[in-house]
């Protein structure tokens, strides 16, 4: 996917850390993180967004013709923490409730 900032006729517009409030004619994307920061910090999983919050954000973004890029912080070893895995499982559970 080509990424552009305004005016270009190809690719998808990228709204960093935010997104439009209304349905968009053209496809676009935004990025969010489940953590308070874009990088992993030890013992910060209690500050992560809840699974249902991310699911609601995803639904909102998709309903406006957008794509959500979700950052999942990994430890220095490249592994997710147990709390991160549990939060992703909670998101899956929330998706099943919506169906």
PyMOL commands that set and color helices and strands:
alter all, ss='L'
color gray80, all
select helices_A, chain A and resi 45-47+51-63+82-98
alter helices_A, ss='H'
color red, helices_A
select strands_A, chain A and resi 3-4+12-16+28-33+66-71
alter strands_A, ss='S'
color yellow, strands_A
deselect
rebuild
show_as cartoon
